[in-house]
Amino acid sequence: MTKAAFFIVVILLLTSCRKEKVSFIPTPYTIEIPSHFPQMNIPEDNPMTEEGVELGRFLFYETKLSGDNTMSCASCHQLSHSFADNVSLPLGIQGIAGTRNSMPLFNLGWDDFFTWDGRKITLEDQILEPVPNPIEMHLKWTDAVAKLQLDVAYRNKFFRAFGEEGIDSIKVAKSIAQFIRTIISANSTFDVMYKYENGLPLSASENSVIGNIEAEVWAGYDLFKSLNGADCFHCHNGPLMRVKKFSNNGLDIEFSDQGRALVTQNPDDEGKFKVPSLRNLSATGPYMHDGRFNSLEEVIEHYSTGIQQSETLDPLIEFANQGGVQLDELEKQWLKKFLLSLNDTTYINNPKFKDPFN
């Protein structure tokens, strides 16, 4: 055999032994939207996939994303507390307290801005913030990605989630966002009341719920909606139980936290914060942006007698000049009973939301 022929044979053998590059197409994820909810807007650049959602669940509970491998997203957004926390101000890996209460993470697929001051307008952008934050997880994204790259299981999960090799912070944020969009809370007594009130079809089990709702709960709902009652409906209504706005709800006369004004630099926004949903209140306390109220009774008392007047006070807060709506003790009890009807215990028992490492 000539030298040239020998080299040709060797090249042919090497070429025939070379592995074909593996490809993978992620499986589209079909999200189940409750019948009484609006449609969810999924970003075009982050379509939901089965593999992306599952990767996001792992990353949500992954302590490698913190500087000392002790903290994950779930540390401050605990499933048992409806993905909120049970302290006024959360602590980071160095024991430093944050400045605001941890917000719950359910039904965020319908939000247009995030954090108490709305400084992030996409869920993906918000997710990028806690990891490098020095008082939260305190880890450079380059170092976090390097940790994940060392794990072959994660390399494979990212490949399956995005159909390509490589890990970066954007993919981390996208996959966690996909997981969070699946966290939907829509199975409370209030949901049945809402459907019934709006003439929407009820299942057989929901029909049985309607027949067993206490009169005090309905009375509390009437108070909730009444201008001359508790007057909560201006900021908390619809199936999501919140209005997309920022409001100064009369907590202070002077503001140690400027709220929305820190973002807009507009004095008219001083003391205004994102209006939160009222769902799952039994699990999401302490309440308000700084966690100042430990109980629902304290929250109700604030709106009844504790309103503080300031230049930016929400004009929709009725009777501010007399400190609030001045509910009597029976009305406070009815209102609390209604607020408790917003509790949904079914989704926190969903195995799809639980820690995959346990």
C-alpha positions, 0 to 999 in steps of 0.5 A: 500500500502506498503512503498516500493510500494508507493515509486515506484509509486512516482518515476514512476510519477516523471519520467513520468512528466520529460521533454524530453531534446529539441534538434535542428539542425541548418539549413544549409545556402546556400551562393550565390557566384557571377558567376564571383567570385571564390568559398569561402572557408568556415572553416570546424569548422564553417559551415554557418547556417541560425540561425548562420548568423542571430545571427551574425547580432544581435551580430554585432550591439550589444552594450552589447559587449562594456564596457559601452554599447555604442559601437558595431562592427557597430560603426566603420564598418557602413553600410552606409559607406560600412562597413567602417568608415568616419573618419581617425582614429576610436575612442573607448569607452573612446574617445581614437583614434586608430592607423589605419583606419577602413577597410571595411568588404565586400568580406572578405570570400575570404581573407586569412589574416586580419587587415592592418598588417595581424596579424590574419589569420582567420576571427574568430580570428580577431573578438575576438580582438576588444572587449577586446582591451582597446582602442576599446570596452574595455570589458573582454570576460568573462564579455561580455559573462555574459551580453549575458547569462542574456538575454534569447533571446540570450540564445535561439538564441545561442542554435538554432545557434549551436544546444547546450546550452551555450554561449562563446566568440568562438561562438560569433566570429563564428556567427559574422564571418558567418554574415560577410561572407554573406556581398558580394559586386559584383554588380557595373558597373565594374562587368559588364565590367569585365564579358564583358571583360572576355567573361562571360555571361551577363544578359539582364540588364547587356547588357543594362549597357554595352551599356551605359558605358561612353568612359571616364570610359573605358579610365580610365580602360585602364589607370588603366591596362597600365604599361605606364599609371596609372599602378594600375593593379599589386596590384588591379585586378580580380573581388575582385580588390585586390591582396593578398599581403602586399605592401609599396606603397610609402607613407613615407621615414621613418615609424611611423608605421612599418606595417607588420614588427611588425608581422614578425620582418623582416626589409624587411617588414617595411612600408608594409600594406595589399593591400585593395580592390578598391571597393566602394571607394566613401563610404570608405574614408578616405584612406590608413592605417592611413586615411591620404587622404580624397579624391580620388583626393589626392590618385590619386595625390599620385601615380602620383607625391607623391611616396616616395622612401625607402628601402622596396618600392614595386618594382612594382611601376613604375616611383618611381624615378620621384615621380610617373606615372605623369598623366596629368589632363585629365588622372586623370579625366578618372582614377577617373571615372573608380574608381567610376565604382567600387561603388556598392549601391545595397548591402548596401540597403539589409535588411539582413545587416541592424541593427535588433534593429531598 
